[in-house]
Amino acid sequence: MPDNKRSQTITQGTQHAPSRAMLRAVGFTDGDFNKPIVGVANGYSTITPCNKGLNELSLQAESALRKAGAMPQMFGTITVSDGISMGTEGMKYSLVSREVIADSIETCVQGGSMDGVIAIGGCDKNMPGAMIAIARMNVPAIFVYGGTIKPGHYKNQDLTVVSVFEAVGQHSAHKIDDNELLQIERHACPGAGSCGGMFTANTMSSAFEAMGMSLPYSSTMSAEDDEKRISAGQSAEALVHAIQKQILPRDIITRQSIENAVAVIMAVGGSTNAILHFLAIAHAAEVEWSIDDFERIRAKVPVLCDLKPSGRYVAADLHHAGGIPQVMKMLLNHGLLHGDCITISGQTIAQVLKDIPDTSRADQNVIRQWDHPMYAQGHLAILKGNLSSEGCVAKISGIKNPKITGPARVFESEETCMAAIMARKIQPGDVVVIRYEGPKGGPGMREMLSPTAALIGEGLGDSVGLITDGRFSGGTYGMVVGHVAPEAFVGGTIALVQEGDSITIDAEQRLLQLNVSDEVLAQRRAAWQPPQPRYVRGILAKYAKLVSSASAGAITDKF
């Protein structure tokens, strides 16, 4: 073990006898005070199926740490279920929970002078929250993903939770009856694990594996399979080795490894939320990274995987087809990965991938052959224009019409928009605007899965555009644009849009444009008044005061 153990500051010397006395009460014996103390950040809860299995993984990691010669100290951290809170005021706490998770892990590890931490999480914000803390602290660390849920089945179709959101729209459009909606609801989520498509949780877990902060293949394992528990123990062993060798997160989280992660996100068709989260992770690691870097990577990386929400398969299928290592090997062979980046094991990416086949297997369709990709370029595009001078994010895969110009249908909140959709008041050709849902204005930047899925369910996904200063679920697809910045609450142009204004969304030209003259916009801006904050006490008020623009990752320590 290294001589410079941080835990020695609370275990060595006569003046620290009180600390040792307290540690004895939680199981330390005389020989344990010379071992590294390793935090086990356990995100277990029964709030959501994503985190239901995490305690078992945490106990497995705890046992493996002891066997490897470390002293584990387990502590809890929170989660908010995006799927359950979607479409409610509760969703405002989802992105806020990323910061709470990061702060809680940092507080426990630093407060206890721990020598390392294994973070175990499941739901969407568990991953970026943990990685932000890991990057801030820069003590040896590894992330363990709780695993993906297995697909539900009904009428010979694979289901995910997004199937239920879309079924709500189908029901509203009288395409399915009450019983069909109920059966989809009953069958969509069969057990523990995070939402099954390449939605935000599976996107972030895949990216962390690509970045080298999780073990190979671990990001696409199913939560209920034995290999997930085995992997948790192996992750603990790898962490003890990293402590011995002093392999630090900022040795791993570099500009080059973030490029690797983003390349994989593009190749697998990942979530728009990854852009927000990697801006925040890069900031925490003090790595130079901007919203324009995503567009740079997107332009040269094809979408190789046929995954939900816009494709056919789920993350469990990707795992059986070769997982993230197979995708990475194909990218590496074509010069789109930095093979010399180090991983948590101490090996480089090239060494980790040495024995992986050069191309995907011919007996599967999940990972396409290199010369027959789903799309020739990545799917997460950064659009700019007078409606979003700082940039915004569009997922351009799975859309038939890459350009739309239409009249604005303006809503001051998600709820008012959803009511209009359910009342069949949105027509083909409309461009829906949902504003004052940004990081400060919401506050909390809610995801708009309910309205986007309802539009898909009603058959309007290819004919209606939607823009918002809020976010989208990883399960969203269609002609939708989120993270519009500057947001409405701070006087961004989206605040000046009026009902019936012409708006252009052009994915090919990377353009989001309000077709109103500069003179008219100047008049409107002069008349605009900032709204009163929606919350003046508590965590949402604090968040709104501190949070940055979405174009900087919606971080709370940009001072």
N, C-alpha and C positions, 0 to 999 in steps of 0.2 A: 504494500500500500504506500501511497506517497507520503513523504514526511510533512507536507504542508496541509494536512487534513484540516478543513475548516472546523470540524466538530471538536477538535482539540481545544478550541477557545471556550468551550462550555464543559469539557470533561477532564482537562489536565490541570494539575496544580492544586495545592491545598485550599486556595481561595475559592475553588469551584466544588468543594465538598457538598454544599447544598444542592448544586445542579446534579451531581452524581446521586445524591440521596433520592431526588425526585425521579431520576431515570431508573433507579433500582425498583421503584414502585410500579413501573410499567414493564419490568422484565429484564432489565440489564443485570448482569453479574460482573464480578471483578474482571474477567477476561474480555468483556465486551467493550470496555471504554477505549480500547486501542483499535477498534474496528471502525470503518467509515459508517457514518449515519446516513441512511438513504431514505428520503421521503417517498411515500407512496400516495400520490394525489388521486384519490378514489372518487370518481364522479357518480358512484352508484346512487340510484333513486328508483322509485316505482312511479315517478311522474310520467315517464315515457318508456315505451318498449326499447328505445335506443339505449337506455342506461340500465335496463333491468338486470342484465347479466354481468355488470361490471364488478360487483362485490366478489363473485367467484374468481374473476381474473385477478383482482387485487390480492386475494388470499393466495392465489397461485404464485403471484410475483413476490409476495411477502415471504413465502416459504423458500422460493428459489434464492432470494437475496440472503437469507440466513445460511443456506447451504453453501453459497458462494463466498461467505466470510464477511458479510455486511450486517449491520443492524437496521432493520426497517422501522420506520415510524409512519404509520398510516394516518392520513387526515382526509377529511371530506371537502368536496367543493360542489358547487350547485349546477343545476341545469334548468333551462326553460324549454318545454316542448313546443317547437315551432308548429308542428302539425296540429296540436291541440289548441294552441292559442291563436292560430291563423284566423284573420277576419275579426278579431276582438281587440279591445283595449290592451289585453294581456300581451299581444304581439309586440307592443312598444317596448317591452322588457327584454325581448330576445337579443337584439344586438347589444343592449346594455349588459346583458349577462356575460358577453365575451369579455368585457372589461372587469366585471366582478370576478370571473374565473381567473383571469390573469393576475389581478391584484391579490386574490386569496392565495394562490399558489406562491407568488412572490413573497407575500407576507409570512406564510408558514415556513418556507424553505430558508429565507433570510433570517427570520426571527429565531429559528432553531439552529442556525449555522450549519445546515446540513451539507454533506459532501456531494450529494447528487439527488436526482429526483426521477422517478418513473411516473409519468402522468398517464392515467387510464381514463378515456372518455368515449362517449358515444354520439350524443346529439350534436347538431351542426356547430354550435359555438364552443363546444368542449375542445375541439381541435385547435382553432386559432387562438382561443383564450389561453390554452396551455402553452402553445408555441410562442406567443407574445411574452409570457412570463419566462419561459426557458431562454429566449433570446436576451431579455433584459438582464437576467441573473448571471448567465454565462457560467453555470456550474454544470458538470457532466449530467446529461439528461437523455431520456429516450421517451418516445410517445408510443403507447399501446392503444390501438383502436378496438372498441368493443365489438365490432363486426357488423356486417350487413344482415338485414332481415331476409329470410327466404321469401320468394314470391308467393302471393296468394293465388288461388286458382278458382276460376268460375267459367263454365261453358267453354272449356278448352283454351282459355286465355290466361296469361300471367297478369296478375294485378299488383299494383302498389297503392300507397295512400293517395297518390295523384289520381288514380282511377276513380276514387270516390269524389274528389273535387270536380272532376270532369262530369261524373254522373249527375251531380247536382245541376249542372247546366243542361245536360240532356233531359233531365226530368222537367226542368223549367220550360224547355222547348217541346215538351210532350213527346219526346222520342222514346222514353222509357217510362214505365208505370211505377207506382209506389213499391211494389214487390221487387221489381228489378233493382231499384235503388237500394232497398234493404239488403238484398242478396249480395250486391257488390260491397256494401258496407261490412257485412258479416264475414266476407271471405278475403278482404284486401290485406289484412295484417295478421298473419297466422301465429306470430310468436315474437320472441325477443330479437332485437337488432334495429339498426338504423334504416331509414327509408331506402328501398331496394334498388332504385335506378341510379344513374350517375347524377344524383342530386348533390346537395352541398356536403353532407357528411362523407359520402363515398368519394367525392371529388377531393376534399381536403386530406382524407386518409391516403388516397393515391398519391397526392402531391408530396406528402411528408415522406412516403416511401421513396419517391423519386429524388427527394432532396437529401436522403440519407439519414433521416432522423427516426425512421422505423425500419424494422427488419424486412427483408425481401418476402414477398407474397402476403405479408400480414394485413395489408390494407383492403384486401378483397375477400378475406375469409368470412364465413357465415358465423354469426354470434353463437349459434347453438351447436356448432361442430366442435369435436374434441381438439382439432388442430388449433383452434383459437386459444384454448387454455394452455396447450403445449407452447404456443408462441409467446404467451405472456411470461411463462417461466424462462424461456430462452432470451426474451428481451431483458429480463432482470439480470441474467448472467452477462449479457452483452454490456449492460450498464456498469456492472462491477469492473469489467475489463476496461471500460472507458475511464472509470475513476482511477484505476491503477496506472493507466497510460496518460491520464489527464488530457483526454480528447474532449475538447470543449465545444459547446454549441456554435460559437462564432468561428470555430475552425471548419464547421460543416455548413452553417448558414452563411453563404457568400453570394455575391452577385451571380456567379456562375451556377451555383446550385439552385438559386431561385429561377434562373433561366431554364435549368433542367426541369424543375417542378412545373413551370408554366408551359413548357413544351409538352409535357405529359398531360396537363389539363386540357390543352388544345386537342391533343391526339385522341383523348377518350371522350371528348364532347362534354366537358365539365361545366359546373355551375358559374353563373355570373358573380355569385358571392365570393368566389375565389379571388377576384380582382380586389375587392374591398379588403379581404383578409391578408393577402400578400403585401399590399401596401402597408398595412399595420405591422406585419411581421418584419418587413424590411426596415421600417422605422425603428422597431424595438432592437434590431440587431445592428443598427447604424450602418445599413447597407444603402448605397445610392440606388434608388429605384423609383420610377414615376409611372403614372398611368399610361404614358406613351410607350413605355417599354413593352406593355402587353400587345399593343398593335404591331410592334416590331417583330415579336415572336410569332404572332398570329399569321403574319404574311408569309412565313416560310414553313409552317408546320401543317401537314394535312390532318384531317379528322379520320382516324383509322378504325374507330370502334363504333359499332351499330348498337348504341345503348339508349335506353329510355332517359329522358322523356320523349324525345323526338324519334328515337329508334325503336328497335324491337326487343332488346335483351336487357337483363338486369345484371347487377354487379356479381352475383353468384355465378352467372354464366361466364363473365369475364374471367373469373378466377379459374374455372375449369378449362378455359381456352388458353391459359398460359399466364394470366394475371399481368400485373404491371411490369414485371421483369421482361416479358415477351415484347410488350409495347416499347419499353426502354431500349431493348437490344436493336429493334428495328430503327428507332430514332438515332441510336449511336452509330449504326452502320451507315447512315446517310448524313452524318456530320451535324446532327441536330441536338446532341448531348455533349456536355463536357465530361469525358471519361475519366479525367484526372481528379475530379472532386472526391474528397474523402467522405466516408460514411461512418456511422456510429460504431461499426465493427472494426474500424481502422483500415479496412480495405478501400480501394478506390472504386468508383462506379464501374470502370472497365473490368476490374478484377471480379467484382460481384457478378457481372454479366457474362463472364468468360465462357461458361458452359451452356448458356442459353442459346437455343436455335436462332439462326440468322433471320428466319422468316416464320410467320405464323403457320399453324398446322392446316392442312388442306381439308380436314374433316370437320371444320367448324366455320361459322360465318360471323362470329362476334368480333374478332380482330381481322380486319380485311387485309388482303395482300397489298404490299406497298404500291403497286402500280394500279390498284383498283380501290382507292380510298372512298370513304363516304363523301368527302369534300376535299378539294385540292388544297384549300387553305383553312386555317382555324376558324372557329365559329364565334368567338367572343370578340366583337369589334368595338373599338372606341370611336364614337361619333362626336363631332364638334360642329359648331355653327352658332348663330346668334341666340339660339335657345339653350345652349350649353357650352359656354366659352371655355370652361375648365374641363369639359369632356363628360361623356356619359357612356353607358354600356348597353350593347345590344347583343342578344344571342341570335345569330343569323342562320343557324342550321335548322333544317326542317321547315323552312318557309318557302312558299311558292312565288310570292311577290316581294322582291327585295326593295321595292320602292312604292310608297304611297303618298299621295297628296290629297288632303281632305279637310273638311270643316272640323274645327275643334269642338269637342263636347267637354265642358269644363266642370270639374268636381273638386270641392274643397276638402274632401276626405275620402277614404276607401269606402266607408259605409254608404255615402250618398251615391257613389258610382255603382256599387253592387246593387243597390235598390233599383237603379235605372236599368241595369242589365237584366235583372230578374223580371222587371216589368216590360221587357222587350222593347225598350226605348232607344236602343243603340242599333244603328242601321249599317249595312255594308258601305264602306267608304269613309266612315267616321274615323276621327283620330281622338281617342279618349285621353283627357289630361287629368291626372290625379295629383294634386299638389298640396303643399303644407303637410307632407308626410316624410320630410327629409330628416337628417340626423337631429337638427335643432327644432324643426317645425313640428315633427310628430308628437313629441320627440321620439327618437328611437328607430326611425327609418323602417317602418313595417314592410313585410313582404306582401306582395299583391297576388298571391296564388289564387285566392278565391275569385276575384274578377277575371283574371286571365284564364283560369280553368273553366269558369262559367262561359266565357266567350268561345272557348274551344268546344265545349259541350253543346252550345247552341249552333255550332257550325260557322262561326264568324272569325275563326282564328286566322284565316288567310285574307280576310277582306276588311278587317278593322285594325287600326294601329292603336297602341296605347303607350303613353309616356308618363313618367312619374319621377319625382325627386325621392321617392321611396325605393325599396328594393324588390327583387323577385325571388321566389323560391327557386331552388335548384330544379324543381319539377316544372317550372314554367317554360313554355316555348311559344313561338308565334311572332308576329311583328310587334314586339314590345321593346321598350327602351327605358332603362332605369338608371338610378344614381345621377340624375340630371343635376348638374352643378354649374354655377351656384344655385342653391335651393331657393324655393319661394320665400321662406321665412326671412332670409337675409336680403331679399330684393332681387333675386335672380330673375332673368327674363321670363321664366315659367310663371312668375307671379303676375305678369302683365298680359298674359293671354286672355282674350275675351271669347265668349261663346260665338262660334261661327267663323273665327279667324282661320285662314288657310295655313296648314302646317304640312311640311314635307319631311318624311323619314326616308332617307336614301342610304341603304346599307352599302351599296356598291361604291358610292362617293363618300361614305363615312360622314354623312351630313344630317344634322337635325336643325331645321330652319323654320322660323316663324315668318311667314310671307307678309310682313307688315313693314312699312317704311320706317327708316330711322327717325324721321320727324315725329311720326305718330307714337313710336315707342318712347321717345324723349318726353312727349306730353304725358303719356301714361305713367312714366317713371316719376315725373315731378308730382303727380297726384297720388302716387302710392303711399300708403302708410303702413309701417310694420305692425303686425298683429300683436296682441298681448300674448305672453306665454301661456300655454295651456295648463302648465303646472308651475307652482311657485314654491313648493316644498317637496322634500323627499328626494329619492334617487333620480327620478326623471328630471326634476328641476336642476339638480347638480349636473347631470349628464348634458342637458341642453346648454348649460353655461360653459362647459369644458370642451364639448365635442367639436372636432374639426370638420371641414368639408369632406364629402364622400370622395372627392378627387384626391384627398390625402389619406384615405383609409378610415375616415370617421374615428380617429384616435382621440384620446382624452389627455395626452401629455405633450401636445405640440405647443410649446411655450416659446 
